[in-house]
Amino acid sequence: MKMNARDYACQLCYAEGPDKRNLYVECFYDLKEAVEEFDCQAGGIYHLRFCKQCRSELLGVLRSWAEVCRTRREVEKDSDGFIDSDPEKNIPVRIDGAITMMSQSEYKTWLERQ
Protein backbone atom coordinates (compact mmCIF):
# COMPACT_ATOMS: atom_id res chain seq x y z
CA MET A 1 0.00 0.00 0.00
CA LYS A 2 1.39 3.37 -1.02
CA MET A 3 1.47 6.03 1.72
CA ASN A 4 0.60 9.63 0.91
CA ALA A 5 1.85 12.80 2.64
CA ARG A 6 -1.16 12.86 4.96
CA ASP A 7 -0.17 9.42 6.29
CA TYR A 8 3.12 10.93 7.44
CA ALA A 9 1.73 14.07 9.08
CA CYS A 10 1.14 14.66 12.77
CA GLN A 11 -2.58 15.28 13.15
CA LEU A 12 -1.92 17.93 15.80
CA CYS A 13 1.03 20.10 14.67
CA TYR A 14 1.25 18.84 11.04
CA ALA A 15 4.94 17.87 11.31
CA GLU A 16 5.64 15.68 8.28
CA GLY A 17 7.79 12.58 8.08
CA PRO A 18 7.52 8.81 8.42
CA ASP A 19 8.40 8.46 12.13
CA LYS A 20 4.99 9.01 13.78
CA ARG A 21 3.29 7.30 16.72
CA ASN A 22 -0.30 6.15 17.00
CA LEU A 23 -2.60 6.47 19.97
CA TYR A 24 -5.66 4.26 20.18
CA VAL A 25 -8.19 4.89 22.94
CA GLU A 26 -11.35 2.93 23.62
CA CYS A 27 -13.60 5.13 25.68
CA PHE A 28 -17.35 5.28 26.17
CA TYR A 29 -17.19 9.04 25.68
CA ASP A 30 -16.84 11.30 22.64
CA LEU A 31 -13.14 12.21 22.80
CA LYS A 32 -13.58 14.57 19.85
CA GLU A 33 -15.26 16.87 22.34
CA ALA A 34 -11.80 17.48 23.81
CA VAL A 35 -9.55 16.82 20.78
CA GLU A 36 -11.27 17.38 17.45
CA GLU A 37 -8.45 15.71 15.50
CA PHE A 38 -9.24 12.24 16.86
CA ASP A 39 -10.56 9.81 14.23
CA CYS A 40 -13.37 7.64 15.56
CA GLN A 41 -13.02 4.17 14.11
CA ALA A 42 -15.28 1.14 14.18
CA GLY A 43 -16.19 -0.03 17.66
CA GLY A 44 -15.79 3.41 19.20
CA ILE A 45 -12.00 3.27 19.17
CA TYR A 46 -10.36 6.66 18.74
CA HIS A 47 -7.12 7.06 16.79
CA LEU A 48 -4.62 9.91 16.68
CA ARG A 49 -1.29 10.00 14.81
CA PHE A 50 1.34 12.31 16.27
CA CYS A 51 5.02 13.23 16.21
CA LYS A 52 7.59 12.72 18.96
CA GLN A 53 7.25 16.25 20.31
CA CYS A 54 3.46 15.94 20.58
CA ARG A 55 3.97 12.55 22.25
CA SER A 56 6.18 14.24 24.82
CA GLU A 57 3.44 16.79 25.51
CA LEU A 58 0.90 13.97 25.93
CA LEU A 59 3.10 12.09 28.39
CA GLY A 60 3.51 15.25 30.46
CA VAL A 61 -0.24 15.79 30.59
CA LEU A 62 -0.84 12.14 31.53
CA ARG A 63 1.73 12.42 34.32
CA SER A 64 0.04 15.56 35.70
CA TRP A 65 -3.42 13.96 35.40
CA ALA A 66 -2.34 10.90 37.38
CA GLU A 67 -0.69 13.05 40.06
CA VAL A 68 -3.86 15.11 40.57
CA CYS A 69 -6.03 11.97 40.74
CA ARG A 70 -3.72 10.34 43.29
CA THR A 71 -4.20 13.26 45.69
CA ARG A 72 -7.82 12.13 46.15
CA ARG A 73 -6.93 8.58 47.23
CA GLU A 74 -7.48 9.16 50.94
CA VAL A 75 -10.40 11.59 50.56
CA GLU A 76 -13.96 10.39 51.11
CA LYS A 77 -15.86 10.39 47.82
CA ASP A 78 -18.78 8.70 46.09
CA SER A 79 -18.47 5.87 43.55
CA ASP A 80 -18.00 8.40 40.73
CA GLY A 81 -15.09 10.04 42.56
CA PHE A 82 -17.00 13.17 43.53
CA ILE A 83 -16.16 14.85 46.81
CA ASP A 84 -19.33 16.23 48.39
CA SER A 85 -18.08 18.85 50.80
CA ASP A 86 -19.75 22.21 50.17
CA PRO A 87 -23.54 22.62 50.50
CA GLU A 88 -23.30 25.98 48.67
CA LYS A 89 -22.22 24.13 45.53
CA ASN A 90 -25.61 22.86 44.46
CA ILE A 91 -25.64 23.54 40.71
CA PRO A 92 -24.57 20.54 38.61
CA VAL A 93 -22.66 21.38 35.40
CA ARG A 94 -21.36 18.78 32.94
CA ILE A 95 -17.74 19.52 32.01
CA ASP A 96 -15.67 17.02 30.04
CA GLY A 97 -18.05 14.18 30.86
CA ALA A 98 -18.20 14.70 34.62
CA ILE A 99 -20.58 16.65 36.79
CA THR A 100 -18.96 19.59 38.55
CA MET A 101 -20.92 21.13 41.38
CA MET A 102 -20.82 24.93 41.39
CA SER A 103 -22.00 27.69 43.66
CA GLN A 104 -24.22 30.44 42.27
CA SER A 105 -21.24 32.78 41.77
CA GLU A 106 -19.07 30.07 40.18
CA TYR A 107 -21.89 29.17 37.83
CA LYS A 108 -22.35 32.82 36.81
CA THR A 109 -18.61 33.15 36.10
CA TRP A 110 -18.62 29.87 34.15
CA LEU A 111 -21.59 31.00 32.04
CA GLU A 112 -19.87 34.30 31.20
CA ARG A 113 -16.84 32.39 29.88
CA GLN A 114 -18.90 30.12 27.63
C-alpha positions as CSV (number, residue, x, y, z in Angstrom):
1,M,0.0,0.0,0.0
2,K,1.4,3.4,-1.0
3,M,1.5,6.0,1.7
4,N,0.6,9.6,0.9
5,A,1.9,12.8,2.6
6,R,-1.2,12.9,5.0
7,D,-0.2,9.4,6.3
8,Y,3.1,10.9,7.4
9,A,1.7,14.1,9.1
10,C,1.1,14.7,12.8
11,Q,-2.6,15.3,13.2
12,L,-1.9,17.9,15.8
13,C,1.0,20.1,14.7
14,Y,1.3,18.8,11.0
15,A,4.9,17.9,11.3
16,E,5.6,15.7,8.3
17,G,7.8,12.6,8.1
18,P,7.5,8.8,8.4
19,D,8.4,8.5,12.1
20,K,5.0,9.0,13.8
21,R,3.3,7.3,16.7
22,N,-0.3,6.1,17.0
23,L,-2.6,6.5,20.0
24,Y,-5.7,4.3,20.2
25,V,-8.2,4.9,22.9
26,E,-11.4,2.9,23.6
27,C,-13.6,5.1,25.7
28,F,-17.3,5.3,26.2
29,Y,-17.2,9.0,25.7
30,D,-16.8,11.3,22.6
31,L,-13.1,12.2,22.8
32,K,-13.6,14.6,19.9
33,E,-15.3,16.9,22.3
34,A,-11.8,17.5,23.8
35,V,-9.6,16.8,20.8
36,E,-11.3,17.4,17.5
37,E,-8.4,15.7,15.5
38,F,-9.2,12.2,16.9
39,D,-10.6,9.8,14.2
40,C,-13.4,7.6,15.6
41,Q,-13.0,4.2,14.1
42,A,-15.3,1.1,14.2
43,G,-16.2,0.0,17.7
44,G,-15.8,3.4,19.2
45,I,-12.0,3.3,19.2
46,Y,-10.4,6.7,18.7
47,H,-7.1,7.1,16.8
48,L,-4.6,9.9,16.7
49,R,-1.3,10.0,14.8
50,F,1.3,12.3,16.3
51,C,5.0,13.2,16.2
52,K,7.6,12.7,19.0
53,Q,7.2,16.3,20.3
54,C,3.5,15.9,20.6
55,R,4.0,12.5,22.2
56,S,6.2,14.2,24.8
57,E,3.4,16.8,25.5
58,L,0.9,14.0,25.9
59,L,3.1,12.1,28.4
60,G,3.5,15.2,30.5
61,V,-0.2,15.8,30.6
62,L,-0.8,12.1,31.5
63,R,1.7,12.4,34.3
64,S,0.0,15.6,35.7
65,W,-3.4,14.0,35.4
66,A,-2.3,10.9,37.4
67,E,-0.7,13.0,40.1
68,V,-3.9,15.1,40.6
69,C,-6.0,12.0,40.7
70,R,-3.7,10.3,43.3
71,T,-4.2,13.3,45.7
72,R,-7.8,12.1,46.2
73,R,-6.9,8.6,47.2
74,E,-7.5,9.2,50.9
75,V,-10.4,11.6,50.6
76,E,-14.0,10.4,51.1
77,K,-15.9,10.4,47.8
78,D,-18.8,8.7,46.1
79,S,-18.5,5.9,43.5
80,D,-18.0,8.4,40.7
81,G,-15.1,10.0,42.6
82,F,-17.0,13.2,43.5
83,I,-16.2,14.8,46.8
84,D,-19.3,16.2,48.4
85,S,-18.1,18.9,50.8
86,D,-19.7,22.2,50.2
87,P,-23.5,22.6,50.5
88,E,-23.3,26.0,48.7
89,K,-22.2,24.1,45.5
90,N,-25.6,22.9,44.5
91,I,-25.6,23.5,40.7
92,P,-24.6,20.5,38.6
93,V,-22.7,21.4,35.4
94,R,-21.4,18.8,32.9
95,I,-17.7,19.5,32.0
96,D,-15.7,17.0,30.0
97,G,-18.0,14.2,30.9
98,A,-18.2,14.7,34.6
99,I,-20.6,16.6,36.8
100,T,-19.0,19.6,38.5
101,M,-20.9,21.1,41.4
102,M,-20.8,24.9,41.4
103,S,-22.0,27.7,43.7
104,Q,-24.2,30.4,42.3
105,S,-21.2,32.8,41.8
106,E,-19.1,30.1,40.2
107,Y,-21.9,29.2,37.8
108,K,-22.4,32.8,36.8
109,T,-18.6,33.1,36.1
110,W,-18.6,29.9,34.2
111,L,-21.6,31.0,32.0
112,E,-19.9,34.3,31.2
113,R,-16.8,32.4,29.9
114,Q,-18.9,30.1,27.6
